[in-house]
Amino acid sequence: MSTLKVGLIGAGGISRVHADAWRALGAQGYVTSLAGAEEIAEEYGFELVTDVDALIELVDIVDIVTPSSTHADFALRAIRRGRDVICEKPLAATAEAATEVAQAAADAGVRLFPAHVVRYMGEYAQIKAGIEAGRIGTLAVQRFSRAGSAPQTPWFFSERAGGGVIRDLMIHDIDQAVWFAGPVASVYAVQNPPTVDDRVPAPVTAHVVLTHRNGVISHLHASWVAPGMPFRTSVEAAGSEGRLRYDSAEDNALRTDAVVPEGDTDYLPPMSPEESPYYAEIADFVAALRDGREARVSPADGIEAVAVAEAAYASIAGGAPVDLPTTVSHSLVDAEEAAR
């Protein structure tokens, strides 16, 4: 078998965990970015490429780890050249744009993988398995919390540029809520302090309530907190016969959360003590390509998460719940099947 050639578009913080996975899989790596590509190339032994289109021509798979507002454009450029695509969340800024990307991949007969890494974190996967096995009876209520230091790059604080605490941070738990409980019927959201003139404040907290089509209620909390504060996540799924829960802060020792020394960073969520979820998600996609099977995350999943996030922002703007129509048409699902 020939060596897999992978092109990384982007060289920000998340690019390194993707590059780690590709190196572990033995792929031949290429990288391009407006800034930082030289460091990634040197650190991981990737080949430096001058621009996006040149990189696309060299590789089998394009891995997009750029600011969110660029995801759809880069994905479409790669798809039009017949390349399989991995794209960091969110798949696009809007459900309409995400659907366009997914449909383009289906039409071109290439694979599209939204990188929703939390599905590959062992504790969340065990909760999913427990729900499906009926360990807690009929699922009724879910609670998710995710909080970490506010990012430092300016685009995160512009919702028009694809940023915002819901679209960037909470979207992980939106995807988990849908994975556990199925499609969403309505969304109600609040944020404090509010975004003013497209400037997201920090610290900032958002709370979103999802009513799923099967009646399950999900409460989602996300916060960007003071620089240096540790990243914390928790999840609880409660049903008619019990509950399943995980909290990254729980252990047998006293824990004090305090600002870490200046210069230290703690932006990425805490890693599972099991296999790296970033490696697991990329390995799953590669295996799905090789075996002609479904990956754990589908383009439809990427569209659904974006649609819920988009509805949350509409709810904040309108001060009322927003009904969510069926976001993935049968034609798109059929197109995905045909592409395989």
Secondary structure, 3 states (H helix, E strand, C coil): CCCCEEEEECCCHHHHHHHHHHHHCCCEEEEECCCCHHHHHHHHCCEECCCHHHHHHHCCEEEECCCHHHHHHHHHHHHHCCCEEEEECCCCCCHHHHHHHHHHHHHHCCCEEEECHHHHCHHHHHHHHHHHCCCCCCEEEEEEEEEEECCCCHHHHCCCCCCCHHHHHHHHHHHHHHHHHCCEEEEEEEEECCCECCECCCCEEEEEEEEECCCCEEEEEEEEECCCCCCEEEEEEEECCEEEEEECCCCCCCCCCCCCCCCCCCCCCCCCCCCCHHHHHHHHHHHHHHHCCCCCCCHHHHHHHHHHHHHHHHHHHHCCCEECCCCCCHHHHHHHHHHC
